[in-house]
Amino acid sequence: MDNAQKAIETTYLSILGNLALAIVKGLTGFFGNSYALIADAIESTTDVFSSLLVLFGLKYSSRPADENHPYGHGKAEPLVTFAVVGFLVVSATIIAYESIENIRTPHDIPKGYTLIVLGIIVIIKEVFYRIVSKKSEETNSSSLKADAWHHRSDAITSLMAFIGISIAIFMGKGYETADDWAALLASGFIIYNAYLIFRPALGEIMDEHLYDDLVGDIRVLSQKVNGVVDTEKCFVRKTGMTFHVDLHLIVAGEITVKEGHDIAHRLKIELQRQIPQIANILIHVEPKE
C-alpha cells in the first residue's frame, strides 16, 4: 500500500471517530448540563468537516503530474492544512464566546456521569492522536499531521472539561461555572495548536529548508555510487508526501560528457531506490577542479 492510500484510510478513520464522538458529547452535554461537553461536541463537529477537507486534499495531491502541473499536485496538501487551521480558529472562537456567555448566565451544576463520559473520551482521542500522528510520520503528510493535532486538541478540551466539571461537582454551589472556565481555557489551547499546525505548512508552501536529515542521507548515499567524487549544493522541496531534489554532483574533470551523464543517471536511480519518497531529482554535473 502506498503512502497516499495509507493517509486516505487513516482519514476515513478520523471522520468516523469524530462523528461518533460529536454525537456522544453533544447528547451527554445537553442532558448532563455541561457546556464544556457541548463545546467539546462543537469542536468534534468541526473536526468532521476538517477531516473531509483533509480527505479531499490527500486525494487531489496524490494525482500524478500532468502538462499543467509538471511537479504534481502535492502543494494542495499544505493549502488544505491552512483550511484545517481555519476550522480550528473558528471552533476556538465559538467555544470562547459561548463560554463567556455561560459564565455570565447562572445555571445548574453538571451531572456526575459526565465525568465518566469525558474520561473515556480523553483516552479515545489520545489513542486517535497517536495513530494518526504515526501515520503522518510514515507518509510525510502535513495535512494528516494537522488532523492528528485536531485529535490532540480535542483530548485537551475534554481534559479541561473533566477538570472543570470535577471542580463544579465536588466544590458545589458557587462553582457552577467551573466547566465554562475550563472550556474557555481549552479554546486557548486550540489556538496554540492551530499555530503549531500552521507554521510547518507555511514553511512547506514557501519551500523553506527544513530537511537537513534528508540532505545528509542523500550525500552519504551519493558517495557510495561509482564515479561520484563529491556532492555540492543540495536543495530539497516537499510536494505533498514526496520530495523534489536539486543536486550538484562533482565528477572527475577528465571524463567525457557521456560518462558524467551515466554517473548522474546511476545516482538518480540509486537515490530513488533507497529513498522512495523522492519523486524527482534534477542533477547538475560539475567537474572536479
Secondary structure, 3 states (H helix, E strand, C coil): CCHHHHHHHHHHHHHHHHHHHHHHHHHHHHHHCCHHHHHHHHHHHHHHHHHHHHHHHHHHHCCCCCCCCCCCCCCHHHHHHHHHHHHHHHHHHHHHHHHHHHHCCCCCCCCCHHHHHHHHHHHHHHHHHHHHHHHHHHHCCHHHHHHHHHHHHHHHHHHHHHHHHHHHHHHCCCCCCHHHHHHHHHHHHHHHHHHHHHHHHHHHHCCCCCCHHHHHHHHHHHHCCCCCCEEEEEEEEEECCEEEEEEEEEECCCCCHHHHHHHHHHHHHHHHHHCCCEEEEEEEEEECC
